[in-house]
Amino acid sequence: MLHPADLYLWDFWFAPRKMGEPYHLFYLHAPRSLPDPDLRHAVATIGHAVSDDLHQWQQLPTAFNQGAPGSWDDRAIWTGSIIERDGTYYFFYTGTQLAEDGLVQRIGLATSSDLQHWQRHAANPLLEADPRWYEKLGGSSWWEEAWRDPCVVWSPADGCYLMFITARVNYGPADGRGVIGCARSSDLLHWEALPPVSEPGEFAHLEVPQVLALDGRYYLLFCTASDTHSAARRTRAGDSAAWFGTHYLVSERLAGPYALSTDVGLAVGAGDYAGKIIEGPDGSLCFLAWQMHGPDGAFAGALSDPLPLLLLPDGKLAVRYPAANP
C-alpha cells in the first residue's frame, strides 16, 4: 500500500490513463504531526504518486498548494477530479478561504499538459452553491456550506460535461439534506448549476462521488460516516443504516436521477473510506480506499491495495476481501 512516512493520505482520485501508461494518483495530504482532523483539513494540499500496478508507488513532489494570501483558496485544497481534453488536463478542485474559517466551499480549476505543473484558471472560482436548490452557510444548523468533491465526466447522451458534487439542499431536516449536486458545461470552463441528481432524506452529506457505467447502468459511489445518517434513515433502515464507508446510487441515465438500490454498503466497517473503482493493469475492475483506522484504532492515513470488484447477477456491487486467516 501507499503509506507516506511523514504525511497522512486521505481522499484520492486518478488522472485519465491510457493502456501501458503508469497510474497517476492524486490525494489530499498533511503532516503526520496533525492527527486531529480539524487541523489536518485546515492545511490540506495535493500529493502525487505514480504506479504501474497499483501496489508499488513512487511519490512525486507536492502537486498543488493553497492559493495566494487573500485568495478564495488560500486556506486548504480539498478533493477534486481530473479529466483530459485535447491534450490538456483539467483539474477541478475544492477550495476554502482563511477569511471564512473554511466554512464555505467553492470549486475551481487548474490545467496542465504534463500532470505536474498546474496553472490556476483566471476566472476562479468557477462554481459555488446555487441558492435556488442548495443550502448556503447559515441556512440550517449545519456548520458549513457544502459544495465540494467535484467529479467531472463527459455525457454523450446529453452532449455536455456533467459535474457531480457533494452538496446539501435548502429544505428539510438538517440531518437529511445531503444530496449529490450537479452542474453542466459544454467547454469545461463555463458551468451552469442544476438541481440535485439524488433525493434528500437519508444523509447529512454524501462525500467524494465517483460515477461509472457498468453493464448498461450507472453507479454513483459516495461515502458517509455513521454520524451523518439522518434520524429518518435510522428509523427506516434500523441497524443497516449505521454503516460507515462507501456505498452507491444507481440510475439508468448518467444524468440521473439516482437512488439507493440497497441499504448494504459496498465497503463498510473495515476502516476504509472514500473508495474508488478503477480498471487494473489486467483490465479487470478493482476497488481502492484510504485507510482511516489501523488495527490499533489509531488514524492510519494510507491507501489500500486494490481488491477485486464484483458485479453480481442482480446488478449489485461487491468487493472481494481476502479470506481471514484461520
C-alpha positions in Angstrom: 0.0 0.0 0.0 1.0 3.7 -0.2 1.8 4.8 3.3 3.8 8.0 3.3 6.2 8.2 6.2 5.7 11.8 7.1 2.3 12.6 5.6 -1.2 11.5 6.2 -3.1 10.5 3.0 -6.8 10.6 2.6 -9.3 11.4 -0.2 -7.8 10.5 -3.6 -8.5 10.4 -7.4 -6.8 9.2 -10.6 -5.9 11.1 -13.7 -7.1 9.6 -17.0 -4.8 6.8 -18.2 -4.1 5.1 -21.5 -3.2 1.4 -21.6 0.5 0.9 -20.9 1.0 4.2 -19.1 1.5 4.5 -15.3 -1.3 5.3 -13.0 -1.2 8.9 -11.7 -2.7 9.2 -8.2 -3.6 12.5 -6.6 -4.6 12.7 -3.0 -5.1 15.0 0.0 -2.2 15.1 2.4 -1.0 16.8 5.5 1.9 16.3 8.0 1.6 13.3 10.4 2.2 15.8 13.2 -1.5 16.7 12.8 -3.7 13.7 13.7 -6.6 16.0 14.7 -8.9 16.0 11.6 -9.7 19.7 12.0 -6.1 20.7 11.9 -5.3 18.3 9.1 -8.1 19.5 6.9 -7.2 23.1 7.5 -3.8 22.8 5.8 -4.5 20.0 3.2 -2.6 20.2 -0.1 -2.4 17.7 -3.1 0.1 14.8 -3.2 1.0 12.9 -6.3 2.3 9.4 -6.8 2.7 7.0 -9.8 2.5 3.3 -10.1 2.5 0.6 -12.8 0.5 -1.9 -10.8 -1.5 -0.1 -8.1 0.7 -1.8 -5.5 4.1 -0.2 -5.7 4.1 3.6 -5.6 6.7 6.3 -6.3 5.9 9.5 -4.6 6.4 12.7 -6.5 6.7 16.3 -5.3 3.5 18.0 -4.0 1.3 18.7 -7.0 -0.8 21.6 -5.8 -0.8 24.1 -2.9 -3.0 26.7 -1.4 -3.6 29.9 -3.3 -2.0 33.3 -2.6 -2.9 35.1 0.6 -6.3 36.6 0.4 -7.5 34.4 -2.5 -10.6 32.2 -2.4 -8.5 29.1 -1.9 -5.8 30.3 0.5 -6.7 28.0 3.4 -6.8 24.5 2.1 -7.2 22.5 -1.2 -9.7 19.6 -0.9 -10.9 16.8 -3.1 -11.3 17.0 -6.9 -11.1 15.1 -10.1 -9.1 15.3 -13.4 -10.4 15.0 -17.0 -8.4 15.3 -20.2 -9.5 17.2 -23.3 -7.3 17.7 -26.5 -4.1 17.1 -24.6 -4.9 19.3 -21.7 -5.7 18.0 -18.2 -8.4 19.8 -16.3 -8.2 19.6 -12.5 -11.4 20.6 -10.7 -10.8 21.0 -7.0 -12.4 22.3 -3.8 -11.0 25.4 -2.2 -11.6 27.1 1.2 -10.6 30.5 2.4 -8.9 31.7 5.6 -11.2 34.7 6.0 -14.2 32.4 6.1 -12.6 29.9 8.5 -13.0 27.3 5.8 -16.8 27.3 6.2 -17.7 28.0 2.6 -16.6 25.6 -0.1 -16.2 26.5 -3.8 -15.0 24.8 -6.9 -12.1 26.0 -9.1 -10.0 24.8 -12.0 -6.3 24.3 -12.8 -4.9 23.0 -16.1 -1.7 21.1 -17.1 -0.1 19.5 -20.1 2.0 17.0 -18.0 0.1 16.4 -14.7 3.0 18.0 -12.8 2.8 21.7 -13.5 -0.6 23.3 -12.9 -1.9 26.8 -13.8 -5.0 28.2 -12.0 -7.8 29.4 -14.2 -8.1 33.2 -14.2 -11.9 33.1 -13.6 -11.7 31.0 -10.4 -13.8 30.1 -8.5 -15.9 28.7 -11.3 -18.8 27.4 -9.3 -20.5 27.7 -5.9 -23.7 26.5 -4.3 -26.8 27.9 -6.1 -29.4 29.0 -3.5 -32.2 28.0 -5.9 -31.6 24.4 -4.8 -28.7 24.3 -2.4 -28.1 25.3 1.2 -25.9 28.3 1.9 -24.0 28.9 5.1 -26.4 29.6 7.9 -29.3 28.0 6.1 -29.7 25.4 8.8 -27.9 24.2 11.9 -25.3 22.5 9.7 -21.9 24.2 10.3 -20.6 24.6 6.7 -21.7 25.4 3.2 -21.1 22.1 1.5 -20.1 22.4 -2.2 -17.1 20.1 -2.7 -15.6 16.9 -4.2 -16.3 17.6 -7.9 -16.4 14.6 -10.2 -16.4 15.6 -13.9 -17.4 13.3 -16.8 -18.4 13.6 -20.4 -22.0 12.7 -21.1 -22.5 11.7 -24.8 -26.3 11.4 -24.4 -26.5 15.0 -23.1 -23.7 16.4 -25.3 -22.0 18.1 -22.3 -19.8 17.6 -19.3 -21.5 16.8 -16.0 -20.1 17.6 -12.6 -21.3 15.6 -9.6 -20.8 17.4 -6.2 -21.2 16.9 -2.5 -24.0 19.3 -1.6 -27.0 19.9 0.6 -30.5 21.0 -0.4 -32.1 24.1 1.2 -35.1 22.4 2.8 -35.9 19.6 5.2 -34.4 18.4 8.4 -30.8 19.4 8.8 -29.5 15.9 9.2 -31.1 14.7 6.0 -30.3 17.5 3.5 -27.3 15.7 1.9 -27.5 15.1 -1.9 -25.3 14.8 -4.9 -25.5 18.1 -6.6 -25.0 18.6 -10.4 -23.7 21.2 -12.9 -23.1 21.1 -16.7 -20.7 22.7 -19.2 -20.0 22.5 -22.9 -16.4 23.6 -22.6 -15.2 22.8 -19.0 -14.8 26.5 -18.3 -18.4 27.8 -18.0 -20.7 25.9 -15.7 -24.4 26.0 -15.0 -25.7 24.6 -11.7 -28.6 22.1 -12.0 -30.9 20.5 -9.4 -29.5 17.6 -7.5 -29.5 14.1 -9.0 -30.4 12.4 -5.8 -33.2 12.9 -3.2 -32.5 14.1 0.3 -33.6 12.5 3.5 -31.0 9.8 4.0 -27.8 11.5 4.9 -26.3 14.8 6.1 -23.8 14.6 3.3 -22.7 12.2 0.5 -18.9 12.7 0.1 -16.4 12.0 -2.7 -18.7 11.0 -5.6 -17.5 8.8 -8.5 -19.7 7.7 -11.4 -19.1 4.9 -13.8 -21.0 2.8 -16.3 -21.3 -1.0 -15.8 -23.5 -3.4 -17.8 -25.8 -0.6 -19.1 -26.4 1.1 -15.8 -24.7 4.0 -14.0 -23.3 3.6 -10.5 -22.6 6.7 -8.4 -20.2 5.9 -5.5 -20.2 8.0 -2.3 -19.1 7.7 1.2 -20.6 8.7 4.6 -19.8 8.3 8.2 -22.2 6.7 10.7 -22.9 10.0 12.5 -24.1 11.6 9.2 -27.1 9.3 8.8 -30.4 11.0 9.3 -32.8 10.2 12.1 -35.4 9.3 9.4 -32.9 6.8 7.8 -32.2 5.2 11.1 -35.9 4.8 11.8 -36.5 3.3 8.3 -33.4 1.1 8.0 -32.5 0.2 11.6 -29.1 -1.3 12.1 -28.3 -1.3 8.4 -28.4 2.5 8.5 -25.3 2.6 10.7 -22.7 1.5 8.2 -19.6 3.6 7.8 -17.8 3.6 4.4 -18.5 3.5 0.7 -21.9 2.9 -0.9 -23.5 3.7 -4.2 -26.6 5.0 -6.0 -27.9 3.6 -9.3 -29.5 5.1 -12.4 -30.4 4.2 -16.0 -29.1 7.5 -17.2 -25.7 9.2 -16.5 -27.6 12.5 -15.7 -29.8 10.7 -13.2 -32.0 10.6 -11.2 -30.0 8.3 -8.8 -31.4 6.2 -5.9 -30.1 3.7 -3.4 -30.5 0.1 -4.5 -29.7 -1.4 -1.2 -29.0 -0.5 2.4 -26.0 -2.8 2.5 -22.8 -0.8 2.0 -20.3 -1.7 -0.7 -17.3 -1.5 1.7 -18.2 -0.7 5.3 -16.8 -1.2 8.8 -13.3 -2.1 7.8 -11.7 1.3 8.4 -11.6 2.2 4.7 -13.3 5.3 3.4 -13.9 7.2 0.1 -13.5 4.1 -2.1 -12.9 4.4 -5.8 -13.3 1.9 -8.7 -10.6 1.7 -11.4 -9.5 -0.6 -14.1 -6.5 -2.6 -13.1 -3.5 -3.4 -15.3 -5.1 -6.7 -16.5 -8.4 -4.9 -17.5 -10.4 -6.1 -14.5 -12.1 -3.7 -12.2 -10.7 -3.2 -8.7 -11.6 -1.2 -5.6 -9.3 1.0 -3.5 -10.0 3.1 -0.5 -7.9 5.1 2.0 -7.5 3.6 5.4 -8.9 5.7 8.2 -8.0 3.4 11.1 -5.3 0.8 11.6 -5.6 -2.4 13.7 -4.8 -0.4 16.8 -7.6 2.1 16.2 -5.3 5.0 15.5 -5.7 7.1 12.4 -3.8 5.5 9.5 -4.0 7.8 6.5 -2.8 5.3 3.9 -4.0 4.0 0.6 -5.2 0.4 0.5 -4.0 -2.2 -2.0 -6.6 -2.9 -4.8 -9.3 -5.5 -4.3 -11.4 -7.3 -6.9 -14.8 -5.6 -7.7 -17.7 -7.9 -8.5 -20.8 -7.1 -10.5 -23.4 -9.6 -9.2 -26.2 -11.1 -11.3 -28.8 -8.9 -9.6 -26.9 -5.7 -10.6 -25.4 -5.1 -7.1 -21.7 -4.5 -6.5 -19.5 -6.3 -4.0 -15.8 -6.1 -3.0 -13.9 -9.4 -2.6 -11.9 -9.2 0.6 -9.2 -11.7 1.3 -10.2 -14.7 3.4 -9.5 -14.3 7.1 -6.7 -16.4 8.5 -8.0 -19.4 10.4 
